[in-house]
Amino acid sequence: MNEEITDLNSPEEFEEASEEKDAPEEASPASDKQMSHQDKDYLEQKEERIRYFRTKNLMERVREMLFCLVGAKKNMGIYPPHHSICMDSIFTFFQAAKKYFQLANDFSLRIVGEELYYEEKLLARESLLYYSLVKDCKEKGIGGITIYKGLTPEEFADFLYLFSLDCAELQKRGGLKNLLGRRGIVHIVLADPGTYEEIPKEEMIRASHREEYFNAIDVIKELAEEVIAGKKLKISKANKVVGSILNRVVEDRSAVLGLATIKNYDEYTSYHSVNVLILSLALASMLPLDRSALMILGTGALLHDLGKVTIPTSIVNKAGPLSSAEWEIMRHHPVVGADILIGQPGVHPLSVVVAYEHHARYDLKGYPTIMEKRGISLFSRIVEIADVYDAMTSDRPYQKAKDPHTAIRYLVKNRGTVFDPLMVKVFVDMLGFFPVGTLVRIATGETGIVYDQNEGDPMCPRVKIIRDPSGEEVEPRIMDLTLLKEKVEAAGRSVVEAVDPKKLGIDTLRYL
């Protein structure tokens, strides 16, 4: 790998770290020895920080190149090879590749279990976002992809076309690896499955969680297609998804809650439905409910927005305000969803109620109008909180995502009116007042990202520090704010404020 880095994106103080300091003109042997020792420590510290920023810059290029690779692959699978969209995505990939190959001579992706690695480094976030790439590679017998400097646009376009062929076609032609050789593609080399060492057991468990998450996405998509086609719904598949997610919640609630941070702008409804399922089951698992009750709740949570699939996408994805006629159509989706579910064998009546009531509000001032004074059901009150929280923290055509702390504050502010106050309290106790992924400024002046919660103290999470008090980037480290709380008890809170990551140009998911 090329070690010459011309753009470190680091503070100016590191630029001259490798230069030797001028020695004093006159110095005694003792003082000269002391200065030499000090200089050595000083330079070692500087070099360590330069290595950190050098690695950080390289990983930014890796993520950019991977993003462009996945985008180009996706487009080649949708459009003809010479379509302008395919050509544009290939051009964009080569722009990213040009920057990457200034830092390295090859780009090596490895498939290990269900995870993506760049050389020896686990790409945890990308393994989630690009799971379809991992799955595709495994199905087509690919254990790794290495792209070498010198790759031509023609080679890359050929590779994308061949990669987009289905497994049966590839097998008929002798396999992808053989096809690359016959087409003269020499700057892309594929590794066989199992080439790289298997990951530890705990990472396999995490990968299994993720696989179940994306399986749930596939099931909710399939159910939506059945609604549109007017077919009978395969409710057994939904129940199986709910059961598997419930098992994970019972085993490790915190780990599964991390999956609910996955978002997808283009497929919002599907991802939202699964995230609401996770959040609802996690909240309900803190209540004295048996498994059968949790299963009924989970089915309602997963299918709560099924009525939306009947609404024109021009309304669902409209960037501006809805007209009064459009708003009436949108307000009707809970009724439509309940009508769909009530006619399906195997759906419990309380699951139907969740679809009908999830926008009715705790004070009954939502929609549709609930005439009875009894209030909405417990399951509906749970799903309503999960629904609003996930919607607020997701990018939508008509609004940008709010940070998790802002969403929590909205829930707390509206407890007793929009939301059940007791369920809000349980939800906040579960996620913390500063949920995982929130960018915060702490009492020391440092900036960090909430990494984990401390059970019993929602105001003092564990934080990954990423910037010092002056705003300079530092090598990330974990700080437990319960320890800081003891020092600032008299002066104030350990978390001073939540910070908008967009204003600081920080992608919080990169650090989780």
Secondary structure as GFF3:
##gff-version 3
##sequence-region A 1 512
A	DSSP	three_ten_helix	12	14	.	.	.	ID=ss1
A	DSSP	alpha_helix	29	78	.	.	.	ID=ss2
A	DSSP	alpha_helix	84	100	.	.	.	ID=ss3
A	DSSP	beta_strand	106	112	.	.	.	ID=ss4
A	DSSP	beta_strand	115	118	.	.	.	ID=ss5
A	DSSP	beta_strand	121	122	.	.	.	ID=ss6
A	DSSP	alpha_helix	124	129	.	.	.	ID=ss7
A	DSSP	alpha_helix	131	139	.	.	.	ID=ss8
A	DSSP	beta_strand	144	148	.	.	.	ID=ss9
A	DSSP	alpha_helix	153	163	.	.	.	ID=ss10
A	DSSP	alpha_helix	167	172	.	.	.	ID=ss11
A	DSSP	alpha_helix	176	182	.	.	.	ID=ss12
A	DSSP	beta_strand	188	191	.	.	.	ID=ss13
A	DSSP	alpha_helix	201	229	.	.	.	ID=ss14
A	DSSP	alpha_helix	235	251	.	.	.	ID=ss15
A	DSSP	alpha_helix	253	259	.	.	.	ID=ss16
A	DSSP	alpha_helix	268	284	.	.	.	ID=ss17
A	DSSP	alpha_helix	291	302	.	.	.	ID=ss18
A	DSSP	three_ten_helix	306	310	.	.	.	ID=ss19
A	DSSP	alpha_helix	313	316	.	.	.	ID=ss20
A	DSSP	alpha_helix	324	331	.	.	.	ID=ss21
A	DSSP	alpha_helix	333	342	.	.	.	ID=ss22
A	DSSP	alpha_helix	349	357	.	.	.	ID=ss23
A	DSSP	alpha_helix	378	392	.	.	.	ID=ss24
A	DSSP	alpha_helix	404	413	.	.	.	ID=ss25
A	DSSP	alpha_helix	421	431	.	.	.	ID=ss26
A	DSSP	beta_strand	439	442	.	.	.	ID=ss27
A	DSSP	beta_strand	447	452	.	.	.	ID=ss28
A	DSSP	beta_strand	462	467	.	.	.	ID=ss29
A	DSSP	beta_strand	473	480	.	.	.	ID=ss30
A	DSSP	alpha_helix	481	488	.	.	.	ID=ss31
A	DSSP	beta_strand	495	498	.	.	.	ID=ss32
A	DSSP	alpha_helix	501	504	.	.	.	ID=ss33
A	DSSP	three_ten_helix	508	511	.	.	.	ID=ss34
###
